[in-house]
Structure formats: structure tokens, C-alpha cells
Amino acid sequence: MLRIYLKLIFIRIACTGIFLTHFVTQTSWAENSVSYYRQQGLAYRYQKLYPQAIAALEKSVKLAPQDINGRIILGWTLHLAGNHKQAERSLFQALYINPFSVQACNALGIVYLVQGDLIPAVGVHNWAAILKPDNEIAYYNLSLAYHRLGFFNWAIANADIAIKLEPSNPHPLVAKALAAWDQGDRTWAKQIFKQAINLDSRYADTEFLNYLEEAGFSTGQIALSKKILRLL
């Protein structure tokens, strides 16, 4: 009886070992797959092969649905591909999982801004600024959003904070110039715009200002930037 009992114990130990080995292997495989698909997606995105990038990143999110980094990367890739509603969904899900993610707030706020959803953009970016008071991205985008909403004093105030946080970036200066112009102080607006040109001479080129679309400026804001430049 003792011999039979010992055999049963050994069999149970062996089976447990096989199960644990299988479980660890499967877990490791899944983790490696998440990393593999994410890196593959980023590589495709770097090449601007957005359909392939999105497909790979969607696989990584499916394997690790609670990993907000995967959802943020997918959301931003969808945004770059012009799929703004899908980007909004992915980034909102990331923020739902972790409402304190500054990265998710910044990305979602930009997607709202680009779509013209200005009230949600203001709400999300204000939350991002509360979470991280030195968040230049939030203040800069708030300046653009408030300008489009017609709150020029608030646009200037937020642009000033962004300028203080990142003085080498001409974008907040251009945003401030737009608000100053529409507030009625055109001389001041031109002075501010010249400061942006002093930081980067490319801003003296009207055609280069089309690039501001990638920086969150609306079509109307780009047109106003060109108008100010022509009148310098």
C-alpha cells in the first residue's frame, strides 16, 4: 500500500509540473506576442504603412486589453491614419482604464481638437493640466481650443504658460499671436509672430505654415497665420 501511495504522489507531482510548465510557457508566449505585435506595429507606423500598423497593434491590444499603453499607441496610430473616431474610441478606453494617465489625456484631447470637438478637448486638456501642471502640450492645445471658442484672454493665458514651459517651441507663440489678433491688438499680434520667426525662420515662409495642421491648428487658424505673416 505504501508503494502504491508513493507512486500516486509522484504522479501528482509530475502532472503538476507539466501543468505549470505549460502555463508559464503559454503566459510567456502571450507576453512575447504582445511585445512582438506592438513593435511590429510601431515599425509599420514609422514607415507610414498605417493599415499594417493598425492590424498589428489591434492584435497586441486583443492579447492585453487592460494594458493602456497598447490602447494609446493604437489610438494615436489611428489618429495619424485619419481614423479619428476610432482613435477617439481607443483612447477613451485607455482613459477609462486609467483616468490618471496624462499620456492618454493628451492624445485624446488632441483627437477631440482636430475633430473640432472643442468642449471635450478643453475638458480633457484641463484635466491633463491638473494631473501634470508642467504639461506644455495641454496648455498649448487649450490655447488653440479657447481661440476657436472665442475666449481670447484664456487663449493668451494658456499660450503664455506653454511658452514659459517650452520657450524653444514657436507653436505657442503663433497660437498667442492669433488670439491677440482676434482680440483686436494687431500690432502686438505681429510682434508675437515675429518672435516665432526668430525661433524658427521657416515660419516666415507662407507655404511652411501649412505644416501647422499637424500641430493641431484648424484651417481657419492657418489662414489667419498666413494673413498675419503677409502683413508683417
Beta strands, then each sheet from edge to edge (+ up, - down):
end
